[in-house]
Amino acid sequence: MALSARDKKSLLALIEKAQLVYLLTRYPRKQVLDDAGDVAKLETGLADMRAAANELSEKIREDHALVRWDELAKKPDSPELAWRVA
């Protein structure tokens, strides 16, 4: 499957941001959620992932239906919900 340049760029951005969010989830939940700086990093990372995911073509989303695109598209209301989305 050949990807367009736009999709490649968006996928790379999505993976880059996902790595940062994933690394935060390797720490204990309470430790991350009790630190305002870590919560901000988590929410910023998810927002960046959301922006990169919005740039992907519909074909990519359909081909990778196991990814919860609808869940990623919603902005979490609380740090606890952001943790669950991450």
N, C-alpha and C positions, 0 to 999 in steps of 0.2 A: 504494500500500500504506500503510494507516494504521498508525502505531506507537502502542503503548500508552505511557502516561506513564513507566512503569517502564523500558521498552526505550529510550525517548528519553534518559532520565537515564543509563542504563548505557552507551549508545552514545557520548554526549558524554564521559563519564568515560573510556571506553576510548580515544577519540581524543585526549583531553587527555594521558593518560599515554603513549600511543604517540608523540606528538610529542616528548616529552622523551627517550624511548628512541631514536627516530630521530636526533635531534640528536647524541646521543653516538656513534652509528655513523658520523657524518660525519667524526669525528676518526680518525686512524690507529689501527688495532687495538692495536698495541703500546703506544701512548701511553695509551689508556684502560685496558688490562689491567694496566699497570705502576703505575697510580695507585689506591691502595686506596679513595680517596674516589669516584673515577669508577666503580669496580667496584661499590661500594655503591649509587650512584645507578642504575646499570644494573640491578642485581638488585632494588632497590626498585621501579623503574619497571615491570619485568616482573611483579613480584608484584602491583602495583596493576592492571596490565592484566589479569592472571589473575583477580583479584577482580571487576573490572568485567565481564569476559567470562562469568564464572559467573552473573552476574545477568541475562544475556540469555536471551530465550525460545528454545526449541528451533526455532521457526519462523524466527527470524533466522539461526540457525546453518545451517539447511537451505537457506535462500535464498542464503546467502553461503558456499557449500561450498568456494570457492577459498581461503578463509582457513584456515590450518592450526590449527583450534581444538584438536585433540588435542595438538599440539606446544606450544601456548601454555599448555595446562592442566597440563603437567608442570613441576615445579620443576627448573631446571637444577642439575646436580651440581657444576659448576665454573664459574669466570668465563669460560673458553673456550667452554663450551657455552652460557652466557648470551649471549655475543657472537653465536654462530651463530643462536640463536633470535631475537635482536633483528634 
